[in-house]
Amino acid sequence: MSWLIAGALLAGEILFQFIGYLSLTAFEILAFMLAFTWLVMLFERLNDYLEPIQTYNYIVK
């Protein structure tokens, strides 16, 4: 997923600088959304490492 986000950021950069398709505002919004999504995914992964999932086995009688 990180590689997809990096590819999308690179595509946005190309569309903004070289082709001129995106405006500065659209580029900044797109880049912020992708970077923020990546940070949220990173924090979720780090949280999983810090607090492993506890499974409870319940026995129903």
PDB file of N, CA, C, O and CB in Angstrom:
ATOM      1  N   MET A   1       0.824  -1.190   0.000  1.00  0.00           N
ATOM      2  CA  MET A   1       0.000   0.000   0.000  1.00  0.00           C
ATOM      3  C   MET A   1       0.869   1.255   0.000  1.00  0.00           C
ATOM      4  O   MET A   1       0.519   2.263  -0.615  1.00  0.00           O
ATOM      5  CB  MET A   1      -0.938  -0.003   1.205  1.00  0.00           C
ATOM      6  N   SER A   2       1.995   1.185   0.689  1.00  0.00           N
ATOM      7  CA  SER A   2       2.901   2.332   0.713  1.00  0.00           C
ATOM      8  C   SER A   2       3.425   2.655  -0.681  1.00  0.00           C
ATOM      9  O   SER A   2       3.568   3.822  -1.043  1.00  0.00           O
ATOM     10  CB  SER A   2       4.069   2.065   1.661  1.00  0.00           C
ATOM     11  N   TRP A   3       3.707   1.621  -1.454  1.00  0.00           N
ATOM     12  CA  TRP A   3       4.200   1.846  -2.817  1.00  0.00           C
ATOM     13  C   TRP A   3       3.127   2.478  -3.696  1.00  0.00           C
ATOM     14  O   TRP A   3       3.442   3.297  -4.559  1.00  0.00           O
ATOM     15  CB  TRP A   3       4.673   0.527  -3.437  1.00  0.00           C
ATOM     16  N   LEU A   4       1.866   2.110  -3.489  1.00  0.00           N
ATOM     17  CA  LEU A   4       0.777   2.720  -4.254  1.00  0.00           C
ATOM     18  C   LEU A   4       0.637   4.206  -3.922  1.00  0.00           C
ATOM     19  O   LEU A   4       0.422   5.031  -4.811  1.00  0.00           O
ATOM     20  CB  LEU A   4      -0.545   1.990  -3.976  1.00  0.00           C
ATOM     21  N   ILE A   5       0.758   4.534  -2.652  1.00  0.00           N
ATOM     22  CA  ILE A   5       0.673   5.936  -2.245  1.00  0.00           C
ATOM     23  C   ILE A   5       1.859   6.720  -2.795  1.00  0.00           C
ATOM     24  O   ILE A   5       1.703   7.853  -3.249  1.00  0.00           O
ATOM     25  CB  ILE A   5       0.618   6.055  -0.707  1.00  0.00           C
ATOM     26  N   ALA A   6       3.052   6.112  -2.754  1.00  0.00           N
ATOM     27  CA  ALA A   6       4.226   6.784  -3.317  1.00  0.00           C
ATOM     28  C   ALA A   6       4.053   6.995  -4.821  1.00  0.00           C
ATOM     29  O   ALA A   6       4.420   8.047  -5.344  1.00  0.00           O
ATOM     30  CB  ALA A   6       5.505   5.968  -3.036  1.00  0.00           C
ATOM     31  N   GLY A   7       3.498   6.003  -5.517  1.00  0.00           N
ATOM     32  CA  GLY A   7       3.247   6.146  -6.946  1.00  0.00           C
ATOM     33  C   GLY A   7       2.228   7.225  -7.247  1.00  0.00           C
ATOM     34  O   GLY A   7       2.375   7.970  -8.216  1.00  0.00           O
ATOM     35  N   ALA A   8       1.189   7.316  -6.418  1.00  0.00           N
ATOM     36  CA  ALA A   8       0.175   8.355  -6.603  1.00  0.00           C
ATOM     37  C   ALA A   8       0.764   9.745  -6.356  1.00  0.00           C
ATOM     38  O   ALA A   8       0.432  10.696  -7.063  1.00  0.00           O
ATOM     39  CB  ALA A   8      -1.019   8.112  -5.665  1.00  0.00           C
ATOM     40  N   LEU A   9       1.634   9.862  -5.357  1.00  0.00           N
ATOM     41  CA  LEU A   9       2.308  11.144  -5.120  1.00  0.00           C
ATOM     42  C   LEU A   9       3.208  11.523  -6.295  1.00  0.00           C
ATOM     43  O   LEU A   9       3.264  12.686  -6.694  1.00  0.00           O
ATOM     44  CB  LEU A   9       3.135  11.082  -3.825  1.00  0.00           C
ATOM     45  N   LEU A  10       3.903  10.542  -6.839  1.00  0.00           N
ATOM     46  CA  LEU A  10       4.757  10.803  -7.993  1.00  0.00           C
ATOM     47  C   LEU A  10       3.924  11.193  -9.213  1.00  0.00           C
ATOM     48  O   LEU A  10       4.294  12.107  -9.949  1.00  0.00           O
ATOM     49  CB  LEU A  10       5.616   9.574  -8.308  1.00  0.00           C
ATOM     50  N   ALA A  11       2.810  10.509  -9.428  1.00  0.00           N
ATOM     51  CA  ALA A  11       1.926  10.844 -10.549  1.00  0.00           C
ATOM     52  C   ALA A  11       1.363  12.255 -10.380  1.00  0.00           C
ATOM     53  O   ALA A  11       1.276  13.008 -11.350  1.00  0.00           O
ATOM     54  CB  ALA A  11       0.773   9.816 -10.659  1.00  0.00           C
ATOM     55  N   GLY A  12       0.983  12.615  -9.163  1.00  0.00           N
ATOM     56  CA  GLY A  12       0.500  13.968  -8.901  1.00  0.00           C
ATOM     57  C   GLY A  12       1.565  15.014  -9.162  1.00  0.00           C
ATOM     58  O   GLY A  12       1.276  16.088  -9.689  1.00  0.00           O
ATOM     59  N   GLU A  13       2.786  14.700  -8.797  1.00  0.00           N
ATOM     60  CA  GLU A  13       3.908  15.617  -9.043  1.00  0.00           C
ATOM     61  C   GLU A  13       4.123  15.822 -10.544  1.00  0.00           C
ATOM     62  O   GLU A  13       4.336  16.944 -11.003  1.00  0.00           O
ATOM     63  CB  GLU A  13       5.202  15.076  -8.391  1.00  0.00           C
ATOM     64  N   ILE A  14       4.065  14.733 -11.296  1.00  0.00           N
ATOM     65  CA  ILE A  14       4.238  14.835 -12.753  1.00  0.00           C
ATOM     66  C   ILE A  14       3.093  15.624 -13.370  1.00  0.00           C
ATOM     67  O   ILE A  14       3.316  16.476 -14.230  1.00  0.00           O
ATOM     68  CB  ILE A  14       4.321  13.430 -13.395  1.00  0.00           C
ATOM     69  N   LEU A  15       1.851  15.342 -12.928  1.00  0.00           N
ATOM     70  CA  LEU A  15       0.703  16.073 -13.465  1.00  0.00           C
ATOM     71  C   LEU A  15       0.761  17.559 -13.118  1.00  0.00           C
ATOM     72  O   LEU A  15       0.274  18.393 -13.881  1.00  0.00           O
ATOM     73  CB  LEU A  15      -0.594  15.471 -12.938  1.00  0.00           C
ATOM     74  N   PHE A  16       1.345  17.889 -11.990  1.00  0.00           N
ATOM     75  CA  PHE A  16       1.416  19.297 -11.582  1.00  0.00           C
ATOM     76  C   PHE A  16       2.548  20.034 -12.274  1.00  0.00           C
ATOM     77  O   PHE A  16       2.329  21.082 -12.881  1.00  0.00           O
ATOM     78  CB  PHE A  16       1.589  19.400 -10.078  1.00  0.00           C
ATOM     79  N   GLN A  17       3.762  19.492 -12.188  1.00  0.00           N
ATOM     80  CA  GLN A  17       4.929  20.249 -12.669  1.00  0.00           C
ATOM     81  C   GLN A  17       5.145  20.144 -14.175  1.00  0.00           C
ATOM     82  O   GLN A  17       5.363  21.156 -14.840  1.00  0.00           O
ATOM     83  CB  GLN A  17       6.171  19.773 -11.961  1.00  0.00           C
ATOM     84  N   PHE A  18       5.088  18.959 -14.707  1.00  0.00           N
ATOM     85  CA  PHE A  18       5.498  18.778 -16.091  1.00  0.00           C
ATOM     86  C   PHE A  18       4.350  18.954 -17.078  1.00  0.00           C
ATOM     87  O   PHE A  18       4.542  19.532 -18.148  1.00  0.00           O
ATOM     88  CB  PHE A  18       6.107  17.418 -16.264  1.00  0.00           C
ATOM     89  N   ILE A  19       3.171  18.471 -16.739  1.00  0.00           N
ATOM     90  CA  ILE A  19       2.039  18.549 -17.657  1.00  0.00           C
ATOM     91  C   ILE A  19       1.206  19.799 -17.399  1.00  0.00           C
ATOM     92  O   ILE A  19       0.636  20.367 -18.331  1.00  0.00           O
ATOM     93  CB  ILE A  19       1.167  17.302 -17.532  1.00  0.00           C
ATOM     94  N   GLY A  20       1.131  20.228 -16.151  1.00  0.00           N
ATOM     95  CA  GLY A  20       0.355  21.416 -15.809  1.00  0.00           C
ATOM     96  C   GLY A  20      -1.131  21.150 -15.705  1.00  0.00           C
ATOM     97  O   GLY A  20      -1.939  22.073 -15.808  1.00  0.00           O
ATOM     98  N   TYR A  21      -1.500  19.888 -15.499  1.00  0.00           N
ATOM     99  CA  TYR A  21      -2.912  19.520 -15.437  1.00  0.00           C
ATOM    100  C   TYR A  21      -3.554  19.956 -14.124  1.00  0.00           C
ATOM    101  O   TYR A  21      -4.692  20.426 -14.114  1.00  0.00           O
ATOM    102  CB  TYR A  21      -3.070  18.018 -15.615  1.00  0.00           C
ATOM    103  N   LEU A  22      -2.827  19.803 -13.014  1.00  0.00           N
ATOM    104  CA  LEU A  22      -3.377  20.130 -11.693  1.00  0.00           C
ATOM    105  C   LEU A  22      -3.024  21.568 -11.311  1.00  0.00           C
ATOM    106  O   LEU A  22      -1.946  22.065 -11.635  1.00  0.00           O
ATOM    107  CB  LEU A  22      -2.846  19.143 -10.621  1.00  0.00           C
ATOM    108  N   SER A  23      -3.946  22.216 -10.623  1.00  0.00           N
ATOM    109  CA  SER A  23      -3.627  23.516 -10.040  1.00  0.00           C
ATOM    110  C   SER A  23      -2.850  23.288  -8.747  1.00  0.00           C
ATOM    111  O   SER A  23      -2.776  22.165  -8.248  1.00  0.00           O
ATOM    112  CB  SER A  23      -4.922  24.355  -9.778  1.00  0.00           C
ATOM    113  N   LEU A  24      -2.282  24.345  -8.218  1.00  0.00           N
ATOM    114  CA  LEU A  24      -1.503  24.218  -6.981  1.00  0.00           C
ATOM    115  C   LEU A  24      -2.390  23.759  -5.834  1.00  0.00           C
ATOM    116  O   LEU A  24      -1.974  22.935  -5.020  1.00  0.00           O
ATOM    117  CB  LEU A  24      -0.826  25.556  -6.626  1.00  0.00           C
ATOM    118  N   THR A  25      -3.594  24.279  -5.763  1.00  0.00           N
ATOM    119  CA  THR A  25      -4.513  23.893  -4.681  1.00  0.00           C
ATOM    120  C   THR A  25      -4.881  22.420  -4.772  1.00  0.00           C
ATOM    121  O   THR A  25      -4.876  21.711  -3.766  1.00  0.00           O
ATOM    122  CB  THR A  25      -5.784  24.750  -4.723  1.00  0.00           C
ATOM    123  N   ALA A  26      -5.196  21.965  -5.967  1.00  0.00           N
ATOM    124  CA  ALA A  26      -5.549  20.551  -6.144  1.00  0.00           C
ATOM    125  C   ALA A  26      -4.366  19.655  -5.808  1.00  0.00           C
ATOM    126  O   ALA A  26      -4.538  18.610  -5.179  1.00  0.00           O
ATOM    127  CB  ALA A  26      -6.018  20.285  -7.586  1.00  0.00           C
ATOM    128  N   PHE A  27      -3.171  20.053  -6.219  1.00  0.00           N
ATOM    129  CA  PHE A  27      -1.980  19.271  -5.906  1.00  0.00           C
ATOM    130  C   PHE A  27      -1.746  19.201  -4.406  1.00  0.00           C
ATOM    131  O   PHE A  27      -1.442  18.132  -3.876  1.00  0.00           O
ATOM    132  CB  PHE A  27      -0.759  19.862  -6.599  1.00  0.00           C
ATOM    133  N   GLU A  28      -1.884  20.325  -3.715  1.00  0.00           N
ATOM    134  CA  GLU A  28      -1.659  20.334  -2.268  1.00  0.00           C
ATOM    135  C   GLU A  28      -2.699  19.498  -1.532  1.00  0.00           C
ATOM    136  O   GLU A  28      -2.362  18.787  -0.585  1.00  0.00           O
ATOM    137  CB  GLU A  28      -1.679  21.765  -1.740  1.00  0.00           C
ATOM    138  N   ILE A  29      -3.944  19.574  -1.950  1.00  0.00           N
ATOM    139  CA  ILE A  29      -4.990  18.773  -1.306  1.00  0.00           C
ATOM    140  C   ILE A  29      -4.739  17.291  -1.534  1.00  0.00           C
ATOM    141  O   ILE A  29      -4.840  16.491  -0.604  1.00  0.00           O
ATOM    142  CB  ILE A  29      -6.382  19.164  -1.837  1.00  0.00           C
ATOM    143  N   LEU A  30      -4.411  16.922  -2.771  1.00  0.00           N
ATOM    144  CA  LEU A  30      -4.127  15.523  -3.090  1.00  0.00           C
ATOM    145  C   LEU A  30      -2.930  15.011  -2.308  1.00  0.00           C
ATOM    146  O   LEU A  30      -2.986  13.923  -1.735  1.00  0.00           O
ATOM    147  CB  LEU A  30      -3.880  15.358  -4.584  1.00  0.00           C
ATOM    148  N   ALA A  31      -1.845  15.784  -2.278  1.00  0.00           N
ATOM    149  CA  ALA A  31      -0.641  15.365  -1.558  1.00  0.00           C
ATOM    150  C   ALA A  31      -0.904  15.254  -0.063  1.00  0.00           C
ATOM    151  O   ALA A  31      -0.414  14.326   0.580  1.00  0.00           O
ATOM    152  CB  ALA A  31       0.503  16.347  -1.816  1.00  0.00           C
ATOM    153  N   PHE A  32      -1.667  16.183   0.502  1.00  0.00           N
ATOM    154  CA  PHE A  32      -1.973  16.115   1.931  1.00  0.00           C
ATOM    155  C   PHE A  32      -2.793  14.878   2.252  1.00  0.00           C
ATOM    156  O   PHE A  32      -2.512  14.178   3.225  1.00  0.00           O
ATOM    157  CB  PHE A  32      -2.720  17.370   2.380  1.00  0.00           C
ATOM    158  N   MET A  33      -3.813  14.603   1.433  1.00  0.00           N
ATOM    159  CA  MET A  33      -4.664  13.434   1.697  1.00  0.00           C
ATOM    160  C   MET A  33      -3.862  12.140   1.626  1.00  0.00           C
ATOM    161  O   MET A  33      -4.030  11.261   2.471  1.00  0.00           O
ATOM    162  CB  MET A  33      -5.829  13.381   0.696  1.00  0.00           C
ATOM    163  N   LEU A  34      -2.999  12.017   0.637  1.00  0.00           N
ATOM    164  CA  LEU A  34      -2.198  10.803   0.511  1.00  0.00           C
ATOM    165  C   LEU A  34      -1.194  10.672   1.656  1.00  0.00           C
ATOM    166  O   LEU A  34      -1.036   9.590   2.221  1.00  0.00           O
ATOM    167  CB  LEU A  34      -1.467  10.793  -0.829  1.00  0.00           C
ATOM    168  N   ALA A  35      -0.521  11.763   1.997  1.00  0.00           N
ATOM    169  CA  ALA A  35       0.463  11.710   3.084  1.00  0.00           C
ATOM    170  C   ALA A  35      -0.215  11.445   4.424  1.00  0.00           C
ATOM    171  O   ALA A  35       0.310  10.690   5.243  1.00  0.00           O
ATOM    172  CB  ALA A  35       1.262  13.020   3.149  1.00  0.00           C
ATOM    173  N   PHE A  36      -1.368  12.054   4.655  1.00  0.00           N
ATOM    174  CA  PHE A  36      -2.086  11.832   5.911  1.00  0.00           C
ATOM    175  C   PHE A  36      -2.584  10.397   6.003  1.00  0.00           C
ATOM    176  O   PHE A  36      -2.528   9.787   7.072  1.00  0.00           O
ATOM    177  CB  PHE A  36      -3.263  12.809   6.038  1.00  0.00           C
ATOM    178  N   THR A  37      -3.070   9.854   4.894  1.00  0.00           N
ATOM    179  CA  THR A  37      -3.503   8.454   4.874  1.00  0.00           C
ATOM    180  C   THR A  37      -2.342   7.535   5.207  1.00  0.00           C
ATOM    181  O   THR A  37      -2.496   6.578   5.966  1.00  0.00           O
ATOM    182  CB  THR A  37      -4.094   8.086   3.504  1.00  0.00           C
ATOM    183  N   TRP A  38      -1.177   7.825   4.637  1.00  0.00           N
ATOM    184  CA  TRP A  38      -0.009   7.004   4.917  1.00  0.00           C
ATOM    185  C   TRP A  38       0.388   7.096   6.388  1.00  0.00           C
ATOM    186  O   TRP A  38       0.750   6.086   6.992  1.00  0.00           O
ATOM    187  CB  TRP A  38       1.158   7.423   4.028  1.00  0.00           C
ATOM    188  N   LEU A  39       0.325   8.290   6.970  1.00  0.00           N
ATOM    189  CA  LEU A  39       0.662   8.441   8.391  1.00  0.00           C
ATOM    190  C   LEU A  39      -0.313   7.688   9.287  1.00  0.00           C
ATOM    191  O   LEU A  39       0.103   7.076  10.271  1.00  0.00           O
ATOM    192  CB  LEU A  39       0.677   9.916   8.775  1.00  0.00           C
ATOM    193  N   VAL A  40      -1.599   7.723   8.965  1.00  0.00           N
ATOM    194  CA  VAL A  40      -2.588   6.987   9.757  1.00  0.00           C
ATOM    195  C   VAL A  40      -2.308   5.496   9.674  1.00  0.00           C
ATOM    196  O   VAL A  40      -2.382   4.794  10.682  1.00  0.00           O
ATOM    197  CB  VAL A  40      -4.026   7.293   9.273  1.00  0.00           C
ATOM    198  N   MET A  41      -1.987   5.006   8.487  1.00  0.00           N
ATOM    199  CA  MET A  41      -1.649   3.590   8.341  1.00  0.00           C
ATOM    200  C   MET A  41      -0.400   3.236   9.137  1.00  0.00           C
ATOM    201  O   MET A  41      -0.336   2.168   9.745  1.00  0.00           O
ATOM    202  CB  MET A  41      -1.446   3.239   6.866  1.00  0.00           C
ATOM    203  N   LEU A  42       0.594   4.125   9.138  1.00  0.00           N
ATOM    204  CA  LEU A  42       1.813   3.890   9.909  1.00  0.00           C
ATOM    205  C   LEU A  42       1.511   3.814  11.400  1.00  0.00           C
ATOM    206  O   LEU A  42       2.000   2.915  12.084  1.00  0.00           O
ATOM    207  CB  LEU A  42       2.838   4.993   9.636  1.00  0.00           C
ATOM    208  N   PHE A  43       0.707   4.751  11.914  1.00  0.00           N
ATOM    209  CA  PHE A  43       0.384   4.742  13.339  1.00  0.00           C
ATOM    210  C   PHE A  43      -0.430   3.511  13.720  1.00  0.00           C
ATOM    211  O   PHE A  43      -0.255   2.976  14.815  1.00  0.00           O
ATOM    212  CB  PHE A  43      -0.379   6.007  13.716  1.00  0.00           C
ATOM    213  N   GLU A  44      -1.312   3.053  12.842  1.00  0.00           N
ATOM    214  CA  GLU A  44      -2.060   1.833  13.126  1.00  0.00           C
ATOM    215  C   GLU A  44      -1.126   0.630  13.200  1.00  0.00           C
ATOM    216  O   GLU A  44      -1.275  -0.233  14.066  1.00  0.00           O
ATOM    217  CB  GLU A  44      -3.137   1.603  12.059  1.00  0.00           C
ATOM    218  N   ARG A  45      -0.165   0.581  12.284  1.00  0.00           N
ATOM    219  CA  ARG A  45       0.788  -0.537  12.290  1.00  0.00           C
ATOM    220  C   ARG A  45       1.652  -0.495  13.544  1.00  0.00           C
ATOM    221  O   ARG A  45       1.887  -1.533  14.163  1.00  0.00           O
ATOM    222  CB  ARG A  45       1.680  -0.503  11.030  1.00  0.00           C
ATOM    223  N   LEU A  46       2.128   0.687  13.928  1.00  0.00           N
ATOM    224  CA  LEU A  46       2.934   0.804  15.142  1.00  0.00           C
ATOM    225  C   LEU A  46       2.127   0.448  16.379  1.00  0.00           C
ATOM    226  O   LEU A  46       2.654  -0.165  17.308  1.00  0.00           O
ATOM    227  CB  LEU A  46       3.492   2.216  15.275  1.00  0.00           C
ATOM    228  N   ASN A  47       0.853   0.826  16.401  1.00  0.00           N
ATOM    229  CA  ASN A  47       0.000   0.492  17.529  1.00  0.00           C
ATOM    230  C   ASN A  47      -0.193  -1.017  17.626  1.00  0.00           C
ATOM    231  O   ASN A  47      -0.245  -1.565  18.727  1.00  0.00           O
ATOM    232  CB  ASN A  47      -1.353   1.197  17.403  1.00  0.00           C
ATOM    233  N   ASP A  48      -0.301  -1.693  16.483  1.00  0.00           N
ATOM    234  CA  ASP A  48      -0.424  -3.149  16.506  1.00  0.00           C
ATOM    235  C   ASP A  48       0.827  -3.802  17.073  1.00  0.00           C
ATOM    236  O   ASP A  48       0.734  -4.827  17.749  1.00  0.00           O
ATOM    237  CB  ASP A  48      -0.699  -3.680  15.103  1.00  0.00           C
ATOM    238  N   TYR A  49       1.998  -3.227  16.810  1.00  0.00           N
ATOM    239  CA  TYR A  49       3.224  -3.780  17.361  1.00  0.00           C
ATOM    240  C   TYR A  49       3.330  -3.533  18.858  1.00  0.00           C
ATOM    241  O   TYR A  49       3.859  -4.364  19.595  1.00  0.00           O
ATOM    242  CB  TYR A  49       4.426  -3.193  16.653  1.00  0.00           C
ATOM    243  N   LEU A  50       2.825  -2.388  19.304  1.00  0.00           N
ATOM    244  CA  LEU A  50       2.919  -2.066  20.725  1.00  0.00           C
ATOM    245  C   LEU A  50       1.883  -2.804  21.557  1.00  0.00           C
ATOM    246  O   LEU A  50       2.168  -3.224  22.679  1.00  0.00           O
ATOM    247  CB  LEU A  50       2.765  -0.581  20.928  1.00  0.00           C
ATOM    248  N   GLU A  51       0.690  -2.962  21.015  1.00  0.00           N
ATOM    249  CA  GLU A  51      -0.387  -3.648  21.725  1.00  0.00           C
ATOM    250  C   GLU A  51      -0.872  -4.819  20.883  1.00  0.00           C
ATOM    251  O   GLU A  51      -1.780  -4.662  20.067  1.00  0.00           O
ATOM    252  CB  GLU A  51      -1.559  -2.677  22.044  1.00  0.00           C
ATOM    253  N   PRO A  52      -0.277  -5.981  21.073  1.00  0.00           N
ATOM    254  CA  PRO A  52      -0.709  -7.124  20.268  1.00  0.00           C
ATOM    255  C   PRO A  52      -2.176  -7.471  20.548  1.00  0.00           C
ATOM    256  O   PRO A  52      -2.694  -7.233  21.639  1.00  0.00           O
ATOM    257  CB  PRO A  52       0.188  -8.344  20.550  1.00  0.00           C
ATOM    258  N   ILE A  53      -2.807  -8.024  19.556  1.00  0.00           N
ATOM    259  CA  ILE A  53      -4.215  -8.404  19.694  1.00  0.00           C
ATOM    260  C   ILE A  53      -4.321  -9.560  20.678  1.00  0.00           C
ATOM    261  O   ILE A  53      -3.650 -10.582  20.540  1.00  0.00           O
ATOM    262  CB  ILE A  53      -4.833  -8.794  18.316  1.00  0.00           C
ATOM    263  N   GLN A  54      -5.172  -9.374  21.663  1.00  0.00           N
ATOM    264  CA  GLN A  54      -5.389 -10.427  22.649  1.00  0.00           C
ATOM    265  C   GLN A  54      -6.626 -11.209  22.255  1.00  0.00           C
ATOM    266  O   GLN A  54      -7.701 -10.644  22.055  1.00  0.00           O
ATOM    267  CB  GLN A  54      -5.534  -9.842  24.082  1.00  0.00           C
ATOM    268  N   THR A  55      -6.462 -12.480  22.151  1.00  0.00           N
ATOM    269  CA  THR A  55      -7.605 -13.319  21.824  1.00  0.00           C
ATOM    270  C   THR A  55      -8.074 -14.026  23.092  1.00  0.00           C
ATOM    271  O   THR A  55      -7.278 -14.549  23.871  1.00  0.00           O
ATOM    272  CB  THR A  55      -7.247 -14.347  20.712  1.00  0.00           C
ATOM    273  N   TYR A  56      -9.353 -14.023  23.264  1.00  0.00           N
ATOM    274  CA  TYR A  56      -9.937 -14.679  24.415  1.00  0.00           C
ATOM    275  C   TYR A  56     -10.683 -15.907  23.931  1.00  0.00           C
ATOM    276  O   TYR A  56     -11.487 -15.832  23.002  1.00  0.00           O
ATOM    277  CB  TYR A  56     -10.874 -13.722  25.199  1.00  0.00           C
ATOM    278  N   ASN A  57     -10.416 -17.019  24.558  1.00  0.00           N
ATOM    279  CA  ASN A  57     -11.110 -18.252  24.215  1.00  0.00           C
ATOM    280  C   ASN A  57     -12.176 -18.501  25.266  1.00  0.00           C
ATOM    281  O   ASN A  57     -11.874 -18.794  26.423  1.00  0.00           O
ATOM    282  CB  ASN A  57     -10.123 -19.456  24.116  1.00  0.00           C
ATOM    283  N   TYR A  58     -13.405 -18.382  24.852  1.00  0.00           N
ATOM    284  CA  TYR A  58     -14.530 -18.625  25.758  1.00  0.00           C
ATOM    285  C   TYR A  58     -15.067 -20.016  25.536  1.00  0.00           C
ATOM    286  O   TYR A  58     -15.244 -20.459  24.402  1.00  0.00           O
ATOM    287  CB  TYR A  58     -15.643 -17.583  25.556  1.00  0.00           C
ATOM    288  N   ILE A  59     -15.324 -20.696  26.627  1.00  0.00           N
ATOM    289  CA  ILE A  59     -15.885 -22.046  26.556  1.00  0.00           C
ATOM    290  C   ILE A  59     -17.347 -21.931  26.978  1.00  0.00           C
ATOM    291  O   ILE A  59     -17.653 -21.530  28.101  1.00  0.00           O
ATOM    292  CB  ILE A  59     -15.085 -23.073  27.475  1.00  0.00           C
ATOM    293  N   VAL A  60     -18.226 -22.282  26.079  1.00  0.00           N
ATOM    294  CA  VAL A  60     -19.654 -22.233  26.359  1.00  0.00           C
ATOM    295  C   VAL A  60     -20.092 -23.639  26.738  1.00  0.00           C
ATOM    296  O   VAL A  60     -19.862 -24.599  26.003  1.00  0.00           O
ATOM    297  CB  VAL A  60     -20.467 -21.688  25.132  1.00  0.00           C
ATOM    298  N   LYS A  61     -20.732 -23.740  27.907  1.00  0.00           N
ATOM    299  CA  LYS A  61     -21.187 -25.055  28.378  1.00  0.00           C
ATOM    300  C   LYS A  61     -22.675 -25.135  28.330  1.00  0.00           C
ATOM    301  O   LYS A  61     -23.250 -26.163  28.687  1.00  0.00           O
ATOM    302  CB  LYS A  61     -20.699 -25.337  29.791  1.00  0.00           C
TER     303      LYS A  61
END
